[in-house]
Amino acid sequence: MSLNINSAALLFQVFDMPVSVSFYRDKLGFILVDSSGREENSDWVLLKRDNVELMLNTAYEEDDRPPSPDPLRVRYNADTAIYFGCPDVDAAYDDLLAKGAIPCKPYITKYGWKAMDLNDPDGYHLCFHWPLT
């Protein structure tokens, strides 16, 4: 029997689930398709947009959550990235700006792709890119 893989989902630990769900839903167009019970107030959610699935899990149980994120705990979130295939980076940039997000201006990478970067509320790196040719 051969290994058959037909999808994947990323998992991010988040500090504030409602804030993160709002970001991915309202700014990036994801749909909340499953949760551990209380929709965006859950400890775990599954979001989906087109063929992309993203799971979010709270970094703390509700009764153990500190008043603000621990900088040591989230220090390396920027080292974790999702690269989204995005055929029109310029239009995505304009759309994100209109929705109140703050992406960097589109640029050309050293490997010949047009790209734009954005951080989510927990500092995870999101890159929207597409080859020039």
DSSP file (Angstrom, degrees, kcal/mol; ACC not computed):
  #  RESIDUE AA STRUCTURE BP1 BP2  ACC     N-H-->O    O-->H-N    N-H-->O    O-->H-N    TCO  KAPPA ALPHA  PHI   PSI    X-CA   Y-CA   Z-CA
    1    1 A M              0   0    0      0, 0.0     2,-0.2     0, 0.0     3,-0.0   0.000 360.0 360.0 360.0 136.0    0.0    0.0    0.0
    2    2 A S        -     0   0    0      1,-0.1     2,-0.4     0, 0.0     0, 0.0  -0.645 360.0 -98.5 -97.7 155.6    1.3    3.5   -0.9
    3    3 A L        -     0   0    0     -2,-0.2     2,-0.6     1,-0.0    -1,-0.1  -0.576  38.7-165.7 -70.7 124.2    1.1    6.6    1.2
    4    4 A N        +     0   0    0     -2,-0.4     2,-0.5    -3,-0.0    -1,-0.0  -0.946  11.5 173.3-119.1 110.7   -1.8    8.7   -0.1
    5    5 A I        +     0   0    0     -2,-0.6     3,-0.1     1,-0.1    -2,-0.0  -0.971   9.5 164.6-118.3 128.4   -1.9   12.3    1.1
    6    6 A N        +     0   0    0     -2,-0.5     2,-0.3     1,-0.2    -1,-0.1   0.418  61.8  11.0-125.5   1.8   -4.5   14.7   -0.3
    7    7 A S        -     0   0    0      2,-0.0     2,-0.3    45,-0.0    -1,-0.2  -0.985  53.3-156.8-164.7 170.3   -4.5   17.7    2.0
    8    8 A A        -     0   0    0     -2,-0.3    45,-0.6    -3,-0.1     2,-0.4  -0.986   3.6-158.1-150.6 153.5   -2.8   19.4    4.9
    9    9 A A  E     -a   53   0A   0     -2,-0.3    45,-0.2    43,-0.1     2,-0.2  -1.000  14.7-138.4-135.1 136.0   -3.8   21.8    7.7
   10   10 A L  E     -a   54   0A   0     43,-1.4    45,-3.5    -2,-0.4     2,-0.4  -0.572  12.7-146.5 -86.8 155.7   -1.5   24.1    9.6
   11   11 A L  E     -a   55   0A   0     -2,-0.2     2,-0.4    43,-0.2    45,-0.2  -0.988  14.4-174.7-127.0 122.8   -1.9   24.6   13.4
   12   12 A F  E     -a   56   0A   0     43,-2.4    45,-2.5    -2,-0.4     2,-0.5  -0.940  22.4-134.6-114.7 137.9   -1.0   27.9   15.0
   13   13 A Q  E     -a   57   0A   0     -2,-0.4     2,-0.3    43,-0.2    45,-0.2  -0.800  32.0-167.5 -84.8 129.4   -1.1   28.6   18.8
   14   14 A V  E     -a   58   0A   0     43,-2.8    45,-2.9    -2,-0.5    46,-0.4  -0.879  26.6-147.5-123.1 153.1   -2.9   31.9   19.4
   15   15 A F  S    S+     0   0    0     -2,-0.3     2,-0.5     1,-0.3    45,-0.2   0.920  92.9  25.6 -81.5 -47.8   -3.2   34.1   22.4
   16   16 A D     >  -     0   0    0      1,-0.2     4,-2.3    42,-0.1    -1,-0.3  -0.905  66.7-165.5-125.3 101.1   -6.7   35.5   21.8
   17   17 A M  H  > S+     0   0    0     -2,-0.5     4,-3.1     1,-0.2     5,-0.3   0.899  87.5  51.0 -58.0 -48.2   -9.0   33.2   19.7
   18   18 A P  H  > S+     0   0    0      0, 0.0     4,-2.3     0, 0.0    -1,-0.2   0.904 112.2  48.2 -58.4 -38.8  -11.7   35.8   18.9
   19   19 A V  H  > S+     0   0    0     -3,-0.2     4,-2.1     2,-0.2    -2,-0.2   0.928 114.7  45.5 -64.6 -44.5   -9.1   38.3   17.7
   20   20 A S  H  X S+     0   0    0     -4,-2.3     4,-2.5     2,-0.2     5,-0.2   0.918 113.1  48.8 -66.9 -43.9   -7.4   35.6   15.5
   21   21 A V  H  X S+     0   0    0     -4,-3.1     4,-2.8     1,-0.2     5,-0.3   0.929 111.0  51.3 -61.9 -43.7  -10.7   34.3   14.1
   22   22 A S  H  X>S+     0   0    0     -4,-2.3     4,-2.9    -5,-0.3     5,-0.6   0.915 110.1  50.1 -58.7 -43.4  -11.8   37.8   13.3
   23   23 A F  I  X>S+     0   0    0     -4,-2.1     4,-1.9     1,-0.2     5,-1.1   0.959 115.9  40.0 -59.6 -53.1   -8.5   38.5   11.5
   24   24 A Y  I  <5S+     0   0    0     -4,-2.5     6,-2.6     3,-0.2     4,-0.2   0.854 123.9  40.0 -69.4 -33.8   -8.6   35.3    9.3
   25   25 A R  I  X5S+     0   0    0     -4,-2.8     4,-1.0    -5,-0.2    -2,-0.2   0.960 124.6  32.6 -77.3 -54.4  -12.3   35.6    8.7
   26   26 A D  I  <5S+     0   0    0     -4,-2.9    -3,-0.2    -5,-0.3    -2,-0.2   0.798 130.7  30.0 -80.6 -29.8  -12.8   39.4    8.2
   27   27 A K  I  <<S+     0   0    0     -4,-1.9    -3,-0.2    -5,-0.6    -1,-0.1   0.816 132.1  28.7 -97.7 -36.0   -9.4   40.3    6.6
   28   28 A L  T  4<S-     0   0    0     -5,-1.1    -3,-0.2    -4,-0.2    -2,-0.2   0.514 100.5-118.9-108.2  -6.2   -8.5   37.1    4.7
   29   29 A G     <  +     0   0    0     -4,-1.0    -4,-0.2    -6,-0.2    -3,-0.1   0.680  55.0 154.3  81.9  17.8  -11.9   35.6    3.9
   30   30 A F        -     0   0    0     -6,-2.6     2,-0.4    -9,-0.1    19,-0.2  -0.424  35.2-137.5 -74.6 156.1  -11.6   32.3    5.8
   31   31 A I  E     -B   48   0A   0     17,-2.6    17,-2.2    -2,-0.1     2,-0.7  -0.951  14.1-124.8-114.7 134.2  -14.8   30.5    7.0
   32   32 A L  E     +B   47   0A   0     -2,-0.4    15,-0.2    15,-0.2     3,-0.1  -0.697  37.5 167.8 -76.7 114.9  -15.0   28.9   10.4
   33   33 A V  E     +     0   0A   0     13,-2.7     2,-0.3    -2,-0.7    14,-0.2   0.616  59.1   8.1-107.8 -16.3  -16.0   25.4    9.6
   34   34 A D  E     +B   46   0A   0     12,-1.3    12,-2.8     5,-0.0    -1,-0.3  -0.985  58.8 175.9-160.3 155.8  -15.5   23.6   13.0
   35   35 A S  E     -B   45   0A   0     -2,-0.3    10,-0.2    10,-0.3     5,-0.1  -0.954  45.8-101.8-154.1 170.3  -14.7   24.3   16.6
   36   36 A S  S    S-     0   0    0      8,-2.0     9,-0.1    -2,-0.3     7,-0.0   0.261  90.2 -64.8 -84.3  13.3  -14.3   22.7   19.9
   37   37 A G  S    S+     0   0    0      7,-0.2     3,-0.1     2,-0.1     8,-0.1   0.117 122.5  61.1 138.9 -28.0  -17.8   23.9   20.9
   38   38 A R  S >  S-     0   0    0      1,-0.4     3,-2.5     0, 0.0     4,-0.1  -0.125  85.1-129.0-126.0  39.3  -18.1   27.7   21.2
   39   39 A E  G >  S-     0   0    0      1,-0.3     3,-1.6     2,-0.2    -1,-0.4  -0.253  88.2  -1.8  52.2-128.0  -17.4   29.0   17.7
   40   40 A E  G 3  S+     0   0    0      1,-0.3    -1,-0.3    -3,-0.1   -19,-0.2   0.586 133.2  62.4 -73.0  -6.4  -14.8   31.8   17.9
   41   41 A N  G <  S+     0   0    0     -3,-2.5    -1,-0.3   -24,-0.1    -2,-0.2   0.229  85.4 108.0 -96.6  13.6  -14.7   31.5   21.7
   42   42 A S  S <  S-     0   0    0     -3,-1.6   -25,-0.1    -4,-0.1     3,-0.1  -0.288  78.3-123.7 -82.2 169.9  -13.5   27.9   21.5
   43   43 A D  S    S+     0   0    0      1,-0.2    15,-2.8    14,-0.1     2,-0.3   0.614  98.8  29.8 -86.1 -14.6  -10.0   26.7   22.4
   44   44 A W  E     + C   0  57A   0     13,-0.2    -8,-2.0    -5,-0.2     2,-0.3  -0.996  66.9 174.7-145.7 137.9   -9.7   25.2   18.9
   45   45 A V  E     -BC  35  56A   0     11,-2.3    11,-2.2    -2,-0.3     2,-0.5  -0.977  21.7-143.2-138.9 155.6  -11.1   26.1   15.5
   46   46 A L  E     -BC  34  55A   0    -12,-2.8   -13,-2.7    -2,-0.3   -12,-1.3  -0.987  21.1-171.2-117.1 123.3  -10.8   25.0   11.9
   47   47 A L  E     -BC  32  54A   0      7,-3.2     7,-2.5    -2,-0.5     2,-0.4  -0.850   1.9-170.2-112.2 149.4  -10.9   27.7    9.3
   48   48 A K  E     +BC  31  53A   0    -17,-2.2   -17,-2.6    -2,-0.3     2,-0.3  -1.000  16.1 173.3-143.6 141.2  -11.0   27.1    5.5
   49   49 A R  E >  S- C   0  52A   0      3,-2.3     3,-2.7    -2,-0.4   -19,-0.1  -0.925  70.3 -48.8-144.0 120.7  -10.7   29.2    2.4
   50   50 A D  T 3  S-     0   0    0     -2,-0.3    -1,-0.0     1,-0.3   -20,-0.0  -0.347 125.3 -18.4  51.8-121.1  -10.7   27.5   -1.0
   51   51 A N  T 3  S+     0   0    0     -2,-0.1     2,-0.5    -3,-0.1    -1,-0.3   0.221 117.0  99.7 -98.6  15.3   -8.2   24.6   -0.6
   52   52 A V  E <   - C   0  49A   0     -3,-2.7    -3,-2.3   -45,-0.1     2,-0.4  -0.887  49.5-171.7-107.1 127.9   -6.4   26.0    2.4
   53   53 A E  E     -aC   9  48A   0    -45,-0.6   -43,-1.4    -2,-0.5     2,-0.4  -0.949   3.0-176.9-116.0 140.3   -7.2   24.8    5.9
   54   54 A L  E     -aC  10  47A   0     -7,-2.5    -7,-3.2    -2,-0.4     2,-0.4  -0.995   9.5-158.2-137.3 127.6   -5.9   26.4    9.1
   55   55 A M  E     -aC  11  46A   0    -45,-3.5   -43,-2.4    -2,-0.4     2,-0.4  -0.881   6.5-162.9-104.6 139.0   -6.4   25.3   12.7
   56   56 A L  E     -aC  12  45A   0    -11,-2.2   -11,-2.3    -2,-0.4     2,-0.4  -0.970   6.6-175.7-119.2 137.4   -6.0   27.6   15.6
   57   57 A N  E     -aC  13  44A   0    -45,-2.5   -43,-2.8    -2,-0.4   -13,-0.2  -0.993  31.4-109.6-131.3 138.1   -5.5   26.5   19.1
   58   58 A T  E     -a   14   0A   0    -15,-2.8   -43,-0.2    -2,-0.4   -42,-0.1  -0.422  15.7-143.0 -67.9 141.1   -5.4   28.7   22.2
   59   59 A A  S    S+     0   0    0    -45,-2.9     2,-0.3    -2,-0.1    -1,-0.1   0.705  86.4  32.5 -74.5 -20.7   -2.0   28.9   23.8
   60   60 A Y  S    S-     0   0    0    -46,-0.4     5,-0.1   -45,-0.2     2,-0.1  -0.977  88.2-108.9-135.2 146.4   -3.6   29.0   27.2
   61   61 A E    >>  -     0   0    0     -2,-0.3     3,-1.8     1,-0.1     4,-0.8  -0.463  44.9-106.2 -66.2 151.7   -6.7   27.5   28.8
   62   62 A E  G >4 S+     0   0    0      1,-0.3     3,-0.7     2,-0.2    -1,-0.1   0.855 119.4  46.2 -53.1 -43.4   -9.2   30.2   29.4
   63   63 A D  G 34 S+     0   0    0      1,-0.2    -1,-0.3     0, 0.0    -2,-0.0   0.580 115.9  47.0 -79.5  -7.9   -8.7   30.2   33.2
   64   64 A D  G <4 S+     0   0    0     -3,-1.8    -1,-0.2     2,-0.1    -2,-0.2   0.375  80.3 122.3-109.0   2.1   -4.9   30.3   32.9
   65   65 A R    <<  -     0   0    0     -4,-0.8   -50,-0.0    -3,-0.7    -3,-0.0  -0.496  57.2-136.2 -72.7 125.5   -4.6   33.0   30.2
   66   66 A P        -     0   0    0      0, 0.0    -1,-0.1     0, 0.0    -2,-0.1  -0.258  27.5-103.4 -71.7 168.0   -2.4   35.9   31.4
   67   67 A P  S    S+     0   0    0      0, 0.0    -2,-0.1     0, 0.0     0, 0.0   0.732 102.4  16.0 -67.5 -21.2   -3.6   39.5   30.7
   68   68 A S  S    S-     0   0    0    -53,-0.0     0, 0.0     0, 0.0     0, 0.0  -0.977  96.6 -81.0-147.3 158.7   -1.1   39.9   27.8
   69   69 A P        -     0   0    0      0, 0.0     3,-0.1     0, 0.0    -4,-0.0  -0.266  43.0-116.4 -60.9 145.3    1.0   37.5   25.6
   70   70 A D    >>  -     0   0    0      1,-0.2     4,-1.7    -4,-0.0     3,-0.8  -0.759  19.3-148.2 -81.7 113.9    4.3   36.3   27.1
   71   71 A P  H 3> S+     0   0    0      0, 0.0     4,-0.7     0, 0.0    -1,-0.2   0.834  96.8  53.4 -56.1 -34.7    7.0   37.8   24.8
   72   72 A L  H 34 S+     0   0    0      1,-0.2     4,-0.3     2,-0.2     3,-0.3   0.856 107.6  51.3 -68.0 -33.6    9.3   34.7   25.3
   73   73 A R  H <4 S+     0   0    0     -3,-0.8     3,-0.2     1,-0.2    -1,-0.2   0.849 119.9  32.9 -72.6 -33.5    6.5   32.4   24.3
   74   74 A V  H >< S+     0   0    0     -4,-1.7     3,-1.8     1,-0.2     4,-0.4   0.338  85.1 109.3-105.4   6.7    5.7   34.1   21.0
   75   75 A R  T 3< S+     0   0    0     -4,-0.7     3,-0.4     1,-0.3    -1,-0.2   0.832  83.9  40.2 -52.5 -38.7    9.2   35.4   20.2
   76   76 A Y  T >  S+     0   0    0     -4,-0.3     3,-1.7    -3,-0.2     4,-0.3   0.301  79.3 104.9-101.0  10.2    9.7   33.0   17.3
   77   77 A N  G X  S+     0   0    0     -3,-1.8     3,-2.1     1,-0.3    48,-0.7   0.865  75.6  62.8 -58.0 -34.6    6.3   33.1   15.7
   78   78 A A  G 3  S+     0   0    0     -3,-0.4    -1,-0.3    -4,-0.4    -2,-0.1   0.707  93.1  64.5 -64.9 -17.8    7.7   35.3   12.9
   79   79 A D  G <  S+     0   0    0     -3,-1.7     2,-0.5    45,-0.0    -1,-0.3   0.591  90.9  77.5 -78.2 -10.0    9.9   32.3   12.0
   80   80 A T    <   +     0   0    0     -3,-2.1    45,-2.2    -4,-0.3     2,-0.3  -0.881  67.9 175.9-103.0 129.4    6.7   30.4   11.1
   81   81 A A  E     -d  125   0B   0     -2,-0.5     2,-0.5    43,-0.2    45,-0.2  -0.949  29.8-152.5-137.0 151.1    5.2   31.3    7.8
   82   82 A I  E     -d  126   0B   0     43,-1.9    45,-2.9    -2,-0.3     2,-0.7  -0.994  15.7-155.1-115.2 129.9    2.4   30.4    5.4
   83   83 A Y  E     -d  127   0B   0     -2,-0.5     2,-0.4    43,-0.2    45,-0.2  -0.926  12.4-159.8-105.0 112.3    3.1   31.1    1.8
   84   84 A F  E     -d  128   0B   0     43,-3.4    45,-2.5    -2,-0.7     2,-0.6  -0.774  20.2-124.2 -92.8 131.6   -0.2   31.6   -0.1
   85   85 A G  E     +d  129   0B   0     -2,-0.4    45,-0.2    43,-0.2    43,-0.1  -0.666  39.5 174.2 -70.6 120.2   -0.4   31.2   -3.8
   86   86 A C        -     0   0    0     43,-2.6     3,-0.4    -2,-0.6     6,-0.1  -0.867  22.6-165.6-138.8  97.4   -1.9   34.6   -4.9
   87   87 A P  S    S+     0   0    0      0, 0.0     2,-0.5     0, 0.0    -1,-0.1   0.766  87.0  40.0 -59.8 -28.2   -2.1   35.3   -8.6
   88   88 A D     >  +     0   0    0      1,-0.2     4,-2.1    41,-0.1     5,-0.2  -0.738  63.4 169.3-124.6  84.2   -2.8   39.1   -8.2
   89   89 A V  H  > S+     0   0    0     -2,-0.5     4,-2.5    -3,-0.4    -1,-0.2   0.867  78.2  54.9 -62.5 -38.9   -0.6   40.3   -5.3
   90   90 A D  H  > S+     0   0    0      2,-0.2     4,-2.2     1,-0.2    -1,-0.2   0.918 109.3  46.3 -63.9 -43.1   -1.4   44.0   -6.1
   91   91 A A  H  > S+     0   0    0      2,-0.2     4,-2.5     1,-0.2    -1,-0.2   0.884 111.8  52.0 -65.6 -38.1   -5.1   43.4   -5.8
   92   92 A A  H  X S+     0   0    0     -4,-2.1     4,-2.7     2,-0.2    -2,-0.2   0.908 108.2  51.9 -63.9 -41.0   -4.6   41.4   -2.6
   93   93 A Y  H  X S+     0   0    0     -4,-2.5     4,-2.4     2,-0.2    -2,-0.2   0.943 111.3  46.2 -58.7 -49.5   -2.6   44.3   -1.2
   94   94 A D  H  X S+     0   0    0     -4,-2.2     4,-2.2     1,-0.2    -2,-0.2   0.899 113.0  50.5 -61.2 -41.6   -5.4   46.8   -2.0
   95   95 A D  H  X S+     0   0    0     -4,-2.5     4,-1.3     2,-0.2    -2,-0.2   0.917 110.6  48.2 -63.5 -45.1   -8.0   44.5   -0.6
   96   96 A L  H  <>S+     0   0    0     -4,-2.7     5,-2.5     1,-0.2     3,-0.2   0.906 111.1  50.4 -64.6 -41.6   -6.1   44.0    2.7
   97   97 A L  H ><5S+     0   0    0     -4,-2.4     3,-1.7     1,-0.2    -1,-0.2   0.921 108.4  52.9 -60.1 -43.5   -5.5   47.8    3.1
   98   98 A A  H 3<5S+     0   0    0     -4,-2.2    -1,-0.2     1,-0.3    -2,-0.2   0.784 107.8  52.1 -63.4 -27.1   -9.3   48.4    2.5
   99   99 A K  T 3<5S-     0   0    0     -4,-1.3    -1,-0.3    -3,-0.2    -2,-0.2   0.341 124.2-102.5 -92.6   6.6  -10.1   45.9    5.3
  100  100 A G  T < 5S+     0   0    0     -3,-1.7    -3,-0.2     1,-0.3    -2,-0.1   0.524  76.5 135.5  88.6   5.9   -7.7   47.6    7.7
  101  101 A A      < -     0   0    0     -5,-2.5    -1,-0.3    -6,-0.2    -2,-0.0  -0.417  50.4-137.3 -79.1 163.8   -4.8   45.2    7.6
  102  102 A I        +     0   0    0     17,-0.2    17,-0.3    -2,-0.1     2,-0.1  -0.670  32.4 168.1-125.2  77.0   -1.3   46.6    7.3
  103  103 A P        -     0   0    0      0, 0.0    15,-0.2     0, 0.0     2,-0.1  -0.420  39.6-104.9 -80.7 163.2    0.7   44.5    4.8
  104  104 A C        -     0   0    0     13,-2.8     3,-0.1     1,-0.1    13,-0.0  -0.489  49.4 -88.0 -77.4 160.5    4.0   45.5    3.4
  105  105 A K        -     0   0    0     -2,-0.1    12,-0.2     1,-0.1    -1,-0.1  -0.398  54.6 -91.5 -66.7 146.2    4.0   46.9   -0.1
  106  106 A P        +     0   0    0      0, 0.0     2,-0.3     0, 0.0    10,-0.2  -0.243  53.6 176.9 -57.9 147.5    4.4   44.3   -2.9
  107  107 A Y  E     -E  115   0B   0      8,-2.6     8,-3.0    -3,-0.1     2,-0.5  -0.927  33.0-105.5-146.5 166.7    8.0   43.6   -3.9
  108  108 A I  E     -E  114   0B   0     -2,-0.3     6,-0.2     6,-0.2     2,-0.0  -0.876  36.6-137.0-100.1 127.4    9.9   41.3   -6.3
  109  109 A T    >   -     0   0    0      4,-3.4     3,-1.5    -2,-0.5    -1,-0.0  -0.282  23.5-109.0 -77.4 166.5   11.8   38.4   -4.5
  110  110 A K  T 3  S+     0   0    0      1,-0.3    -1,-0.1     2,-0.1    -2,-0.0   0.727 120.3  56.7 -65.5 -21.9   15.3   37.3   -5.4
  111  111 A Y  T 3  S-     0   0    0      2,-0.1    -1,-0.3     0, 0.0    -2,-0.0   0.238 124.8 -99.3 -98.1  13.6   13.8   34.2   -6.9
  112  112 A G  S <  S+     0   0    0     -3,-1.5    20,-2.0     1,-0.3    21,-0.4   0.800  79.2 124.4  83.6  31.2   11.6   36.1   -9.3
  113  113 A W  E     - F   0 131B   0     18,-0.2    -4,-3.4    19,-0.1     2,-0.4  -0.908  59.9-123.3-118.1 150.3    8.2   36.1   -7.6
  114  114 A K  E     +EF 108 130B   0     16,-2.7    16,-2.0    -2,-0.3     2,-0.3  -0.798  44.1 175.1 -86.5 135.3    6.0   39.1   -6.7
  115  115 A A  E     -EF 107 129B   0     -8,-3.0    -8,-2.6    -2,-0.4     2,-0.3  -0.939  26.8-167.2-143.0 159.9    5.2   39.0   -3.0
  116  116 A M  E     - F   0 128B   0     12,-1.4    12,-2.8    -2,-0.3     2,-0.3  -0.976  17.1-147.5-147.4 137.5    3.6   40.8   -0.1
  117  117 A D  E     + F   0 127B   0     -2,-0.3   -13,-2.8    10,-0.2     2,-0.3  -0.792  17.8 170.5-112.3 151.6    4.0   40.1    3.6
  118  118 A L  E     - F   0 126B   0      8,-2.3     8,-3.1    -2,-0.3     2,-0.4  -0.977  22.6-138.7-153.6 142.4    1.6   40.5    6.5
  119  119 A N  E     - F   0 125B   0     -2,-0.3   -17,-0.2   -17,-0.3     6,-0.2  -0.865  18.4-134.9-103.7 142.6    1.8   39.4   10.1
  120  120 A D    >   -     0   0    0      4,-2.2     3,-2.3    -2,-0.4  -100,-0.1  -0.292  42.7 -84.7 -82.4 178.3   -1.3   37.9   11.9
  121  121 A P  T 3  S+     0   0    0      0, 0.0    -1,-0.1     0, 0.0  -101,-0.1   0.735 131.2  48.9 -59.5 -22.0   -2.2   39.1   15.4
  122  122 A D  T 3  S-     0   0    0      2,-0.1   -45,-0.1   -45,-0.1   -44,-0.1   0.340 122.3-102.9 -98.8   6.3    0.2   36.6   17.0
  123  123 A G    <   +     0   0    0     -3,-2.3     2,-0.2     1,-0.3   -43,-0.2   0.547  67.2 152.4  87.3   7.3    3.1   37.6   14.8
  124  124 A Y        -     0   0    0    -45,-0.1    -4,-2.2     1,-0.1     2,-0.4  -0.517  48.0-117.0 -70.2 141.1    3.0   34.6   12.4
  125  125 A H  E     -dF  81 119B   0    -45,-2.2   -43,-1.9   -48,-0.7     2,-0.5  -0.661  29.7-171.0 -84.9 127.0    4.3   35.5    8.9
  126  126 A L  E     -dF  82 118B   0     -8,-3.1    -8,-2.3    -2,-0.4     2,-0.5  -0.983   2.3-171.0-118.1 127.7    1.9   35.4    6.0
  127  127 A C  E     -dF  83 117B   0    -45,-2.9   -43,-3.4    -2,-0.5     2,-0.6  -0.978   9.9-162.6-122.2 130.6    3.3   35.8    2.5
  128  128 A F  E     +dF  84 116B   0    -12,-2.8   -12,-1.4    -2,-0.5     2,-0.3  -0.953  30.9 158.4-108.8 117.6    1.1   36.2   -0.6
  129  129 A H  E     -dF  85 115B   0    -45,-2.5   -43,-2.6    -2,-0.6   -14,-0.2  -0.942  24.6-179.4-146.0 162.5    3.2   35.4   -3.7
  130  130 A W  E     - F   0 114B   0    -16,-2.0   -16,-2.7    -2,-0.3   -41,-0.0  -0.965  37.4 -99.2-160.1 142.2    3.1   34.4   -7.3
  131  131 A P  E     - F   0 113B   0      0, 0.0   -18,-0.2     0, 0.0   -19,-0.1  -0.337  22.3-139.1 -66.0 146.5    5.7   33.8  -10.0
  132  132 A L              0   0    0    -20,-2.0   -19,-0.1     1,-0.2   -20,-0.1   0.775 360.0 360.0 -74.9 -27.2    6.4   36.6  -12.5
  133  133 A T              0   0    0    -21,-0.4    -1,-0.2     0, 0.0   -20,-0.1   0.421 360.0 360.0-112.6 360.0    6.6   34.3  -15.5
